[in-house]
Amino acid sequence: MESFSPKICEGLEHMSESIFGVMCDIVGTSQQVAIRRETTDIEEMVDRRVEPNDGRKTMVSGSYREGFRLKGSDVDFMYWLNHHRVIMDMSQSEYYNTANTTLILSDSSESPPGFTLLQLLTPSRYREIRSSCVRMNDRVYISSSIYRQLTCSAAIPNSTVHGPCGSGVIGTVEYDTAWCFVCDFWPLSASSWIDRCHSWPDPEIVNNIVRNGCHFVAIGHPFGTHEQEEWRFSFSQAEYKLVYSMNHCQFLTYGLLKLFLKEVINHQLEESNKLLCSYHMKTTVFWAIQQNTLPQWCPQNLLASFWVCFKLLLRWVYEGVCPNFFIPQNNMFLTKVHGSAQNRLFLQLHELYKKGLACLLQSSSIRSYIIDVLCNSRLSMCTDESMMRCEVDYDVELVRESSKAAAHPVDLFVLPKVIHAIEQLVDSPLTHYQVVSLQRFTASLFQCTAFQLHNMYINIGSNKQMYIADKMSCHMLKLAAKFGCISDMLYITMYHYKTFRYREALSVLEMTKVKLAQPYMMYTRHVDREGYTEAVGGQSWSTKSRQAVAQDIELDTIICYISELISEQQSALQNKVPTLYIPVFVMLHFLEFLCYRHIDTTLSQAALDELQVLVHHDQGLYVCDIYRNISWEILGICQQITGNLQAALYSYQQSLSQYPYQKIQSATHRRIHDIGGTTSHY
């Protein structure tokens, strides 16, 4: 901090090391953060190679992309039409073929810094864009307010407008979706940022950021002349690359500021009175790093790092100026932090400032750790990250993050292109975490394709074509299981059941049951740490995955896997839910019940009994809350098949009473109606 005696400095360093350890617990170690980032990156690398040029592009942005997994944090998605491009001046139009690219011109001449009008230069075939057009001065512009309203629920139904985004909650996770436009060029108004990058970030990162341009999100400046038509420059892509380039102490400083904002500054404030947001915290860290305000960002300096950023924030609030990191002329306080609101905020922050670092005691997440160190000056805190986590912790993280790299069905004629893209990535320099995610993607691609192939030829194919398709499907499912995890074997079981090979299905099912019964098996975040380490510790990831890892079953809603779930898939699909998630043990008992119906009704009833015990009595270990509706539904389906209609009705009603994460209610209502119809005959 400013100038302290050596003894006080030593105490601050000791406290900083303690907070560093705490923040590694809350935010994650650098290796955990790397797993999150790299598994997200590989998904986009695949998408870029696979998505058609005239399709929709998606980018995960915000704190989730940066590597945070804080409780209560939202997930941000940006979408844009790949064949619509914004240019900064007319000379840049020569880089595009206007026969297949819609060109839009950025016109910032009448807009505040950081904002622009978007003039449509060539026609668009998209209804939402055509409907958003307004005419000003004999030119056609795309209105941000109209476009935002029209696209609010385009990605996720029933979203509500929040800033430039469509927002909502799925399960316990809040989301923001922003439909935007992309530009391949770096804006002239942000050229000063390039000139400032002497010490941070490195030149190759600067070049990469500039090369990839920027985006425009649908919100205008409240003080702008054309607020309803204006668009805001977005540097989300540049920002996550800057955060990636931080060392871990810098990243944890950013995390500490986010916690301080949530638990201290904004604690107990009404939403409308929250003048500061996480983006302001990120901006202070960016400026503090670039201005070399600290000689060294390290665990011993974590509190000094926090204090430097807090003082910078305090100064900005006092002056009423928060300069955007890329376009400093864009004062991000201009609309909210002014007048009496600015004065109240400054007084609040100044009271915290007067307390010094003791203000952190108001943070519920770290208060107890600070008190522990204050009460025991000899308490030793480890800052060696390799000692903070063990192998099983990183494996849990990797399973959770890589599971998001699931493939969606592709047109079978496009499949060679997708496989070629995978081959290209395999031959490129990938990290271990990216390889694992790519394996997960490939396994799910093969699973989707196997069922698509069968469904395609079952009605139109000759016997020879069916035979070849069947061989290919079986081969793909076995390959998927080979570099997948234990639960991937259930897709083979489903396929055998679908093709009436009940004994083969049960044979695979028995092998799966044996593996799932192992005490060291890792499922979601549940694992016997000692047993897992003893059984597979130090072994290759493929061995761990095949022997000791299980995940939930994912069924894409446009593919028929087994006829018993078609109604639920259709219901989800009507609500734009792309995937049904079924707990692995629910699916295991379900398939066992279905297969034994054709072999041994006694064993079929035993499987149903096990399913019933699981669904009725599980406390979240094998059936998490958001999957309880599909679990009750499957139990009801089995009971209805056996003719136990009263029990089935109860199960369907229970399904309707759960959180509707899977959006299968219309299927449930149909099944209840069917039971009512059946019952009336008795």
N, C-alpha and C positions, 0 to 999 in steps of 0.2 A: 504494500500500500504505500503511502507517501514515504515516511522515514521512521523506522522503529529500531529499538535497541536489538542487538543480536539475539538476546534471550527471547524477546517477543517474536522476532522473525522465526526463530526455531519453533516456537509454539504454533505459529501460523502454518508453518510447513507441515508440522505434525498433524494439525487439524485438517489441512488440505489433503494429506494422504488418506485420512479417515473418510473424508467426503468423497474422494476419488473411488475408494472401495465401495462406498454406499451407492454411488452413481453407477458403478459397474453392475451392481445388483439390480438397480432400478431400470437402467437403460440397456445394459448389456456390455460385455467385454468387446474389444475391437474385433475379435474373431466371430462372436455372435452377430455383430453388426455387419461384418463382411458376408456372412452366410445369407442374411436377409437381402442385402443389396445385390449380391451376385446371382442369387436365384431369381430375383425380379428381372435383372438385366437379361438373363438368357431367354426368358419368356418373350421379351420384346425383340431380341435378336432373331428368334424363330419367326415371330409374327411379321417382321420386316421382310423376311425372305419368302414368306408364304402368302401373305395377304395380296390380293390382286391390286394393281396400280390404281384401279378406279374404285377401290373399296374404302372402307372406314378404317382409320388408324386409331389406336388406343395407346395412351401413355399413363402409367401410374405416376402420380406426382405428390408433392407435399411431404409431410413428415413421415408417412408410411414408406415412401420411396427412399427417403433419406436414411432409413434404418431404424426409426423409432417404432416401438410397439408398446407405448404407454397406455395404461388403462384409460379408457374414455376418449382416446384420440380417434379422429375420423380417418377415412380412406378417401383420397382424391383421385379422380379419373379425368383425363382430358381426351376428347374425341375430336377428330377433324376428318374432312373428306380429302382423300389423298390427291385427287385430281383437280382440286381448287387451290390456287396459289396466290398469295399476296406478293406484290412487287412494290418497291419503294419509289421507283421512277420508271418512266416509260421505256427507257433504254434496256431495262432488264427483261422486257417481254421477249427479246430475241432468243432467250434461253429455253423457251417453251414452245411446244407445238399446240397452237390454239385449237386444233381439230379435236384434241382429246383432253385439253386442260382449260378450265375456266380461270380467267385472270381477274384479279381484284387489285385496285390501286390504293395504297395507303396515302391519305391526304391529311397531313397534320397541320396545315397552314392556319386553320382557325380553331385548333384545339389546344387545351392546356398541355404542358409537358407530360409525356407518358400516355397520352391519349391520341386518337386519330379517327378520322372518318374512313370508311371503306367503300370505294367506288367500284361498282360492278362494271367491268370493261367488256366482258364477253358473256353470252347467255349461259345460264345454269339450267340443267334439267331437273334440279331438285325443287320440289314444291315448297319446302320450308324457306328456301332462299328466295325464290320468286315471290312468295307471299310476304317476305320481309322487306321488299324493295320500296323505297320512297324516292320521290323526285325532288331535287333541290337544285336551283340554278341550271335547269335543263340537263342535269346529270342524274344518274341512277345510283343511289347509295343503299347499302344494306343496313337496316335499322337494328341496332343491338337489342333494344327492348322487345321488339316484335320477335326477333329470332330466338331470344332467350325464352320467351313465353312458349313459342312453338316447339322448342326442343327440350323443354324442362323435363318431360317424362319420356323422352325418346329412348334413353338408355335403360332406365329403371322406372316402371309404371308408378303412378301416384306420388311422384316427387313434388316438392314445393320449391318455388323460387327463393333462393337465398344468395344475394349478391349476384355474381355472374353464373351461378350454378343451379342445378336441380338438386335438392337435398332431401334426405330421409333417413330412416333407420331400418336395417335388416337384422333381425335378432337383437343383439346388443351393440351392433356396430353402426355408427353414423357414417354416412357417405356424402360426398359432393361430386356431381358430374358436371363438367363444363364442356359444352360444344363450342369449338373455336375455329379459327382459321390459322393456317401455318404459312410462314414466310421463310424462304431459304437464305435471306440476306440479313445482315446485321444492321440495325437502324442507325442512321447518321446521328440521331439524338443521343445514342449510347456510345458514340465513338470515344468520349472522354474516359470511359471505363477502361478501354484498351490501353490508353496512355498511362493510366494509373497503376497498371499491373507490373510494377517493377520487381517487387519481392514476392508477391503472392497474387494469384496462383502461378504455377510454373508456365513458361511460354507455350508448351505443347497443349496444356489444358486451355489456355486462352485461345489458341488457334482452333482447337476442337469446338469450343463454345461459339466462337464467331462464325465458323464454317457451317454450323447447324442452325443459325438464324434464331427466330423467335416465334411467338404465337400472339394471337389477338383474342381476348375473351370479351364476352358480351356484356359490358357495363360501361356506362359513360361517366364523365366527371360531373358531380352535382352542380359545380359552378360553371360548367362549360356552356357554350352557346347552343350546342346541339346535344344535350345530355341523352336524349332518347335514341340518337343515331350513333353516338360515339362508341368506340371500342378501346379497351385498355391493352397496352403492350403487356405481354406476359413473358417472363424470363424463367419460367418453371424448370425448363430443361437445363438452362445454365445454372440455376440454383442448386439442383441436386448434384451436378458435377462439381460445383464449388464445395458443397458439404462433403462429398466423397474425398476431396483433396485435403480436408482438415486432418490434423493428427487427432488421436483419441481424446486427448485432454481438451482440445478445442471443441470437439463434438460434445463432450460431457459438460463443458461450460454452457454450450447452447442448450443442452438438456436441463441443466440446473436452472437456467433462466426461464425455460418453459414451465418447470415445476413452481418456481418462485412466482411467476405470473398467475398460474392457476390457483395455487394454495395460499398465496399471501396477497398479492395486489388485487386480484379479481375475486378473492374469497368473499362470499356473502353479498356480492354486488348483483343487482338486477342485470339481466342481459343487456338492456338498453343503456346501462351506465358503464358498461365495460368498454373503455376507450382504447385500451391497448390489446393487441392480439399477438399470437405466436410469431407472425410475420415481422412485427417490429423487433422482437427478440432476435430473430435470425439476422435482421439487418444490422443490429448493433454488433453482433459477433463478426459479421463480414467486414464492417468498417474497422473494428478494433484489430482484427488480424492484419488487414491491409495497411493500416497506419503504423504498424510496428509498435504498438503501445506497450508491449511486454517483450523483454529480451528472449524469454523462453516460456513456451506453453508446455508445462510438465505437471505431473501429479502434485509436486511440492508447491506449485504455483496456482493450483486450481481456484482457491479462494481469491487470490489476487486477480486472476482472470475474470472471475465473476464480478469483482468490485469495479474493475476498469469498465466493464460493459454496463454495469448499473449506473456508474457516474456519467457515462456517455448518454445513456437513456434519460437520466435526470436533467442533463444540460439541454437535450433536445426538447423535453417537455417545457422547461423554463423558457426556451426561445420560441417554442411553437413550431419547430422545424424538424422533421424527420426526413432526411434526404434519401430517396430511393437509391439503392446501391449502383444501379446501372444508369439511371437518368437522374442525377442529383437535383436537377431543377424541379423534379416532381416531388413536392412536399407532401408526404403521406399523412401529415397531421392537419392539412388544410381544412378538411371537411368536418372533423370531429374535435380535435384538440385545439380549441380556441375559446376565448372569452372566459366566462365563469367556469365552464367545464375544465378548461386548461388549468385554471387557478386551483380548483379543487384537487385535480390530479397531482399537480406539483406539490401542494401541501401534504398530500398523502405520501408521496414518494420521499419528500424531504424528511418527514417524520421517521420513515424507515431508514433513511440515510443517517440521521442523527444517532440511531441505535448502533450503527456500524454493522459488523458482520453478525451481531446478535440478532439482527432482523431475520436471519435464516431460522432462528428458533421458532418462528411462526409457521414454518413449513412442516406440515404433519408427517411428511415422508422421511425427513432427515433429522427432526428435532431430537429424537431419542439417541441417535448416534453421536450428535454433537455433545449432548449431556454426558454420555458415557466417557468421551475423551476428556471433557472438562473435569470430570470427577476422578479420572484415573490417568494422570499425565504419563504413566509408564505403559499404558495400553499400546501395544504394537499393532500397526495396521499394515497389511501386505499390499504393495502396489504392483507386485509381479502378477500379471494377468494369467500366466500359465499355472499359478497356484490357486487362482480363484475358481476355476471351473475344471471339471474332469471330462474325460472322453464321452461319458454318457450324456452330459449336459449338451455338448455340441451335437451329438447324434439326435437328441430330442429336437433341438432347434432345426437341424437339417431335414428331419422327417416332416416337421410342420411346414417349413418354408417350401420345400421341394414339391410337396403335395399340391401346391397351387399351380404347378406347371402342367396341368392336364390338357390334353389336346381335345379339340372339338371336331365333330365330323367334317370331313372335307369331301367334295365331289370326287368320286373314284377316278375320274379322268385327270384330276389335279394331283392325285396321290404321288405319281412319279416326281413331280416338282417338289412336293413336300419332303419326300425321302432324299432327293438330291440336296435340298437345303440342309437336312440333318447331316448328310455325309460331309458337306462343306464345313459345317460347324465342328464335326468330329475331327476334321483335319486342321482346324484352326487352334490357336493357343487358348485353351480353356482352363479355368481353375478346377480343382476337385469338386467344389460345390456346384459349379456350372455343369460339369459332366453328370453328376447325380441328377440334377434337374432335367437335363436333356434325356437321360435314361427314363425318367418318370414320364416325360412328354411322349417319348417314342413308345413306351409300353401302353399308354392310354390311347395313342394313335392306332396301334395294332388292334387293340380291343374294339375300338369303334369300327374300324375297317372290317374286321372279321364278321361282325354282326351285319354291317351294311351289305357286305358281299353276299352273305347267305340270304338276306331279305330281298336282294335284287334278283337273284336267280331262282328263288323258290317258286315263283309264279310264272316266269317267262323262259327259264332256261331248259335246255334239253337235259337228258340224263347224264350225258358226258360233261356238259357245262356244270351241272350241279355237283358232279363227282369232283371235278377240278376245283370248283369254288369251295367245296367242303374241305378238301385237302389243304387249300391255302388258308382258310379260316382257322383250322386246327393248328396249323404250323405257326400262324401269327400269334395265336393265344398262348401257345407253349413258349414262344420266344419272349412274349411279354412277361410271362411268369418267371422266365429264366433270369431276366435282369430287373424284375420287379420285386414285390415283397410277398409275404405269405398270402394276403388277401387277394392278390391277383389270380390265385388258383381258382377262386370262386367264379371268375369269368369263364373258365374252362368248364366248370360244373354247369353254369347257366347254359352254355352252348350245347353241351351233351343233353341236358334236359330238353332244350328247345328242339333238338334233332332226335328225340325219343330214345336216347342211349342211356337209360336210367341206371343200369349197373355200372357203366363207365363213369357216369356222373357221381354215383355214390362212392366209387373207388377213389376218385380225386377228393371228394368231400372228406373221406376218412383220413387221408393224408393231411388235409388242411386242419382237421380237428386236432390231430396229434400235435401239430406245430403250434396251433393257437392255445393248446393246453399247457404249453411250457411255462414254468413260473417266471422265466426271465423275459417273456415276450413284451415288447414295447407297443402300446396302443395309445394313440393320441399322446398325452403327456404322462400317461401312467406307465411306470416301469419299476421293477425291483432292481435298484441300482447295482447292488452287490451281485445279484444273480446274473444280471445282464453282462456286467464287466467280466465275471468269471467265465461265462459261457462264450461270449464273442468278442471280448475286449481285445484290441490290437489286431483284429482280423480285417480283411478287406471289406469295403462297403457292400459289395455284392453278396458276400457271405452273411454279413449282418442282416441285410435286407431280406434275403431269402429264408433265413433261419429264425429271426427274432423281431421282425417289424411287421405290424399289421395296420391297415388304414381302412377308413370307411369306403363303402362301395359307391362308385359314382355312375349313374345311369343318365346318359344324355337324353333329353326329352324328345328328340326327333328320331331316335332309333328304337325299334322294338327288340327288346332283349328276351323277355318272356311275356306271354300273352296275359298272365294274371295281373300285370302292373300297367297295362296299356292305358286304362282309364285314368290312373293317377298321373301318368306321364302327359297325357293330353290336357288334363286340368292344369298342371304346372305350365305346360307350353302356352296355353291360352293366356296365362298371366305373365308371359315372357320370362319364366324361370327356365334357364337353359339346362339345369342339372338337378336330378334327384339324388340326395345323399342318404344312404341307408347304413346304419351301424353294422359293422362286420358280423357280429354275433347274431343279430336279428336276421341278416341275410343267410347266414349259415343254417340256422334252424328252419328258416322258411324253405330253403332249397332242399333240406333234408326231408322236411314234411312232404313237399311236392313229389320228390323222387320216390320215397317209400310208399306213397299212395298207389304206385303201380307195381310194387314188389311185395310189401308186407305192411298191412294196415296197422298192426300192433306197434311196429317201430315208427310208423307215421304218427300215430297218436302220442308216442313217447316224445317225438321231436316237437309236436305241438305243445305238449305239457312243459317242455323246457323253454319254449318260446314264451309261453304264458307266464311262467315264473320270472323270466328275465324282464318282460315288459311291465308286469305288475309291481315288481319289487326292486328293480335296479335303482340305485341312488345316484346315478350320474357317472358311475364307473365305466359302464359299457354302452349306455344310452344317454347322450347328453340332452339337455332340455330342448334345444331347437330341433332335434330329430325325434322327439317323442310322438309328434303327430303321425309321421310315416310309420313308426314302430307299432302304434296302436292300430293303424290302418291295416298293416300286414297281418297282425294277429287276428283282426276281424275277418279278413279275406280267408284265412285258414279255417276259422270257425264256421264261416258261411259255407265253405266247400264241404265240411263234414256234416252240415245240416244243423249245427247248433246255432240257430238263428237268434235266440235270446242273448247268448254270449256275444255273438257277432254285433248285434245292435248296441250292446253296452260298449264294446270296443270302438265302434265307429263314433259313438257319442263322446267317448273319451278323446278320440282323435280330434274332433271338432273343438274340444275344450282346451286343447294345447295351443301354444303360440304357432300361428300359421306360416311357419318359415318356408315350407315347401309349396304352399299355395295349392293344396290338393282338395280343398273343401268341396268344390263342385262334384268331384268324383265320390267323395264321402257321402254327400247328399243323395247322389244317384244310387249308391249301394244301399243306403237306408230305405230309399223309396222301393228298391227292388225287394228288400226283405219284407217291407210292409205289404207289397203286392203278393209275395209268396205266402205270407202268414194268413192273409185274408181267405185263402182257399181251405184252411184247416179249421 
